[in-house]
Amino acid sequence: MIKNLLLTAFRNLKKNKFFSLLNIFGLAVGMAVFLLIAQYVKFERSYENFIPNRDNIYRVSLTSYRNKEVISATAENYPAVGPALKNDIP
């Protein structure tokens, strides 16, 4: 049964060479892109794994408003924020 299926698939590959190569090339590109994205996600998720107590890391952001409209939202802050947070938050 499997032999007949493989023989039929091989005949179809030989019969439609261009479309077969196009499909195989598309599959190869899709798998390569998937592996690259998976590697990137793995790297981003493991970025802070070397830090002890990494569950207690927080990001303080600065959002600027003008007339109730957001102008910018960044991860930078004023120098006094660090000591103030250290004193106010246990």
Secondary structure as UniProt FT lines:
FT   HELIX           2..15
FT   HELIX           17..45
FT   TURN            46..50
FT   TURN            52..53
FT   HELIX           54..56
FT   STRAND          62..66
FT   TURN            67..68
FT   STRAND          69..74
FT   TURN            79..80
FT   HELIX           81..88
//
